Amino acid sequence: MFSYLVKEKVYGPVDRLARSVDPDMVRLALYEALRYVLTEQKKGVTVPLPSESEVEEFLEAVEKRGVGIARKVAVVSLARGLRQG
């Protein structure tokens, strides 16, 4: 999902994820990304969404292991999205 945002040049949620200093910032970035993707889907664009359990697992990992995991997701998503774009 985040790599799709990069491909579409919507960097805000990915940047927020990369700059997160606490789990609340990660949740905000994830919320913004989901909202953007839902808007795209309403326009008829097919964008894969993570499942509810995937979102919960990610947020639990951030809580347990720290925001570094969110930063890693942001960097990998940026690299993947740039290659796709």
C-alpha positions as CSV (number, residue, x, y, z in Angstrom):
1,M,0.0,0.0,0.0
2,F,2.8,2.5,0.9
3,S,4.7,1.6,-2.3
4,Y,1.5,2.4,-4.3
5,L,1.5,5.9,-2.6
6,V,5.1,6.5,-3.6
7,K,4.3,5.3,-7.2
8,E,1.5,7.9,-7.3
9,K,3.8,10.6,-5.8
10,V,1.7,10.8,-2.6
11,Y,4.7,11.0,-0.2
12,G,3.0,12.4,2.9
13,P,2.0,9.2,4.7
14,V,5.3,7.5,3.8
15,D,7.3,10.5,5.0
16,R,5.3,10.5,8.2
17,L,5.9,6.8,8.7
18,A,9.7,7.3,8.1
19,R,9.8,10.2,10.6
20,S,7.7,8.5,13.3
21,V,9.1,8.9,16.8
22,D,6.3,7.1,18.6
23,P,3.6,4.5,17.9
24,D,0.9,7.3,17.7
25,M,2.7,8.8,14.7
26,V,2.8,5.4,13.0
27,R,-0.9,5.0,13.6
28,L,-1.5,8.4,12.1
29,A,0.6,7.6,9.0
30,L,-1.2,4.3,8.5
31,Y,-4.6,6.0,8.9
32,E,-3.8,8.6,6.3
33,A,-2.5,6.0,3.9
34,L,-5.7,3.9,4.3
35,R,-7.9,6.9,3.8
36,Y,-6.1,7.9,0.6
37,V,-6.3,4.3,-0.8
38,L,-10.0,4.1,0.1
39,T,-10.6,7.3,-1.9
40,E,-8.7,5.8,-4.8
41,Q,-10.8,2.7,-4.7
42,K,-14.0,4.8,-4.8
43,K,-12.7,6.2,-8.1
44,G,-12.4,2.6,-9.4
45,V,-8.6,2.2,-8.9
46,T,-7.6,-1.2,-7.7
47,V,-5.2,-0.9,-4.8
48,P,-4.6,-3.9,-2.5
49,L,-5.3,-3.2,1.1
50,P,-3.8,-4.9,4.1
51,S,-6.2,-7.1,6.0
52,E,-7.3,-6.1,9.4
53,S,-5.1,-8.8,11.0
54,E,-2.1,-7.5,9.0
55,V,-2.7,-4.0,10.3
56,E,-3.0,-5.3,13.9
57,E,0.2,-7.3,13.5
58,F,2.1,-4.3,12.2
59,L,0.9,-2.1,15.0
60,E,1.6,-4.7,17.6
61,A,5.2,-5.1,16.2
62,V,5.6,-1.3,16.4
63,E,4.5,-1.3,20.0
64,K,6.8,-4.2,20.9
65,R,9.9,-3.6,18.8
66,G,9.7,0.1,18.3
67,V,9.2,2.6,15.5
68,G,12.3,1.4,13.7
69,I,10.2,-1.3,12.1
70,A,7.9,1.4,10.7
71,R,10.9,3.3,9.3
72,K,12.1,0.1,7.6
73,V,8.6,-0.3,6.0
74,A,8.8,3.3,4.8
75,V,12.3,2.8,3.2
76,V,11.4,-0.5,1.5
77,S,8.1,1.0,0.3
78,L,10.0,4.1,-1.1
79,A,12.4,1.9,-3.0
80,R,9.7,-0.4,-4.4
81,G,7.4,2.5,-5.3
82,L,10.3,4.4,-7.1
83,R,11.0,1.3,-9.2
84,Q,7.3,0.9,-10.1
85,G,6.9,4.5,-11.0
